[in-house]
Amino acid sequence: MRAYSLNDVHATRKRKDSWWTVYMVDPVACRLTLLVANHTNITPNGLSRLSLVLGMGSAVCFAFGQLVAGAALFYVSFMVDCMDGKIARLKQTGTAFGLWLDYVGDRIRVVCCAIGLAIGQYAATGDDAYIMLGAGVAVLDLFRYVNAPQMKRVREVVKENRLEARMNAGPVVPRQPRPPGMPRPPRAPKALTVRRRLGRFLIRHRVRTHLISGIEFHAAVFVVAPLAGVAALLPVSIVAGTLLLLNEIFLIYRMWLFTRAAPAVPRPENAQRVPA
C-alpha cells in the first residue's frame, strides 16, 4: 500500500470551497484522511454511509433535546462527508454511484436533522415556531440543491446557443495588424476596489466569493445555534436562512443577466439546418 503524505491529501482539496469547510473542517479532515488512506481500506462509499449514520444519530439527539450532542455529531458527520471525496480523488476510487450516494445522503441528513430539531424543541416548549423552523430549513435546503443544478444547466444551454450563433454568423474578419513602429495605445490602470481586493484575498485562500451557501447555512442551524443554546436557535436560523435566500436571489439575478444576451430557447429535435 502506498504511503501518502499530507501534501498529497492537500492536493485533493477543491480549488474553491466554502469558508466553513476551509477554516473549520479541512484542517482536521485532511489529517484524518491521511490516517484513513494509509492505515485502512475503507472506500469513499463506506465513508458516505458512515456520514449518513452519524447524521441520523445527530437527528436522534436533536429529537431528544440533546443539542450539544446533536451539534457535535452533525459536525463529525459533515467532516466524514468531506473525507469521502478526498479519499476518492487521492486513491482514484470514486464511482458514479458514489456521487449519487454522497448527494442524496446529504439531503437525507439535513432533512432528518431539521425534523429532529423541530420535534425536540416542540416537545420541550410546545411552541409552533419550531415546527415552522424545521419545515423552513428543509424547504430552503431542498430549494438550494434543486436550483443549483438547474442554473448550471441553463448556463450550459446558453453557451451552446452562443457557440452555434457564432458558427452560423460566417467567417470572422480578422483585425488589421498594427503597422510596424506604431506604439500600442496606453491602457488606463484598473482601480482595485474593496470588492476586488476581497475577491482576490478569498481566492488566494481557496474561499468562494459568495460567503453564504448551503454549507454555512447547515453549520449555522445545526452546529452554531445548538451550541449557543436554545435561545439562539430561532434567531440564528432565521438570519442564516434569510442570508441564504438573498444569496440565491442574487445568483438567479446573475443568471438572468447572463441569459439576456443569448436566450436559451430550446430547438426542435428534428430541425434541420438550411444551407446558406
PyMOL commands that set and color helices and strands:
alter all, ss='L'
color gray80, all
select helices_A, chain A and resi 6-10+19-39+44-63+67-91+96-125+128-168+194-204+214-228+230-260
alter helices_A, ss='H'
color red, helices_A
deselect
rebuild
show_as cartoon
